């Protein structure tokens, strides 16, 4: 049996949950470029380790012939290419983050000069 406070309590829970979610999204948005940079960097490191391990494994195979071996070698080459692409993406993201920080500093300096002139 539901009490008379059950429905108002649920509305209060929904309202407070929406406020918390909204504030969390606002806070996460500030750190999102850094999170994406870390994820891209981690993925590029995984591809680096993966294609190196595959290349070492294929280099030590004594009987590597046929279409299976050629497919494995092509896989190692494309894994290396994918590593380069992920590393480039992480590098560009890092440059973007560092330039964003500089632009914020420049605008702060400009605001201080404007205030001083007035």
C-alpha positions in Angstrom: 0.0 0.0 0.0 1.5 3.4 -1.1 1.4 6.2 1.3 0.4 9.7 0.4 4.0 10.8 0.3 5.0 8.2 -2.3 4.1 10.2 -5.4 5.6 13.6 -4.3 8.7 11.7 -3.2 9.1 10.2 -6.6 8.7 13.6 -8.3 11.4 15.1 -5.9 13.7 12.2 -6.8 13.3 12.7 -10.5 13.8 16.5 -10.2 17.0 16.1 -8.1 18.3 13.4 -10.4 17.8 15.7 -13.4 19.7 18.5 -11.6 22.6 16.2 -10.7 22.7 14.8 -14.3 22.7 18.3 -15.8 25.5 19.5 -13.5 27.5 16.4 -14.2 27.2 16.8 -17.9 28.3 20.4 -17.6 31.4 19.4 -15.5 32.2 16.5 -17.9 32.0 18.8 -20.9 35.0 20.8 -19.6 37.2 17.7 -19.3 35.9 15.9 -22.5 38.8 17.0 -24.8 41.3 15.6 -22.2 39.3 12.3 -22.0 39.2 11.9 -25.7 43.0 12.6 -25.9 43.7 9.9 -23.3 41.5 7.4 -25.1 43.1 8.1 -28.4 46.5 7.8 -26.9 45.7 4.5 -25.2 44.2 3.0 -28.4 47.3 4.0 -30.4 49.5 2.3 -27.8 47.4 -0.9 -28.0 47.8 -0.9 -31.8 51.5 -0.3 -31.5 51.9 -3.2 -29.2 49.6 -5.4 -31.3 51.3 -4.9 -34.6 54.7 -5.3 -33.1 53.7 -8.5 -31.4 52.2 -9.8 -34.7 55.2 -8.8 -36.7 57.6 -10.6 -34.2 55.3 -13.7 -34.2 55.3 -13.8 -38.0 59.1 -13.3 -38.2 59.7 -16.4 -36.0 57.4 -18.6 -38.1 59.4 -21.3 -39.9 56.7 -22.4 -42.2 55.0 -19.2 -43.3 53.7 -19.8 -46.8 50.4 -19.6 -48.6 47.4 -17.3 -48.4 47.1 -17.5 -44.6 50.6 -16.2 -44.1 50.1 -13.5 -46.6 46.9 -12.4 -45.0 48.7 -12.3 -41.6 51.5 -10.2 -43.1 48.9 -7.8 -44.6 47.2 -7.7 -41.3 50.4 -6.6 -39.6 51.0 -3.8 -42.2 47.4 -2.5 -41.8 47.7 -2.6 -38.0 50.9 -0.5 -38.4 48.9 1.9 -40.6 46.1 2.0 -38.1 48.6 2.8 -35.3 50.0 5.7 -37.3 46.5 7.1 -37.9 45.5 6.8 -34.2 48.8 8.4 -33.2 48.3 11.2 -35.6 44.7 11.7 -34.3 46.0 11.8 -30.7 48.8 14.2 -31.7 46.4 16.6 -33.4 44.0 16.4 -30.4 47.0 17.3 -28.1 47.9 20.2 -30.2 44.3 21.4 -30.2 44.1 21.1 -26.4 47.4 23.1 -26.0 46.2 25.8 -28.4 42.9 26.0 -26.5 44.8 26.7 -23.3 46.9 29.4 -25.0 43.8 31.1 -26.5 42.2 31.2 -23.0 45.3 32.8 -21.6 45.5 35.3 -24.4 41.9 36.3 -23.9 42.5 36.7 -20.1 45.5 38.9 -20.9 43.5 41.0 -23.3 40.7 41.5 -20.8 43.2 42.6 -18.2 44.7 45.2 -20.7 41.2 46.4 -21.5 40.4 46.9 -17.8 43.6 48.7 -17.2 43.0 51.1 -20.1 39.6 52.0 -18.9 
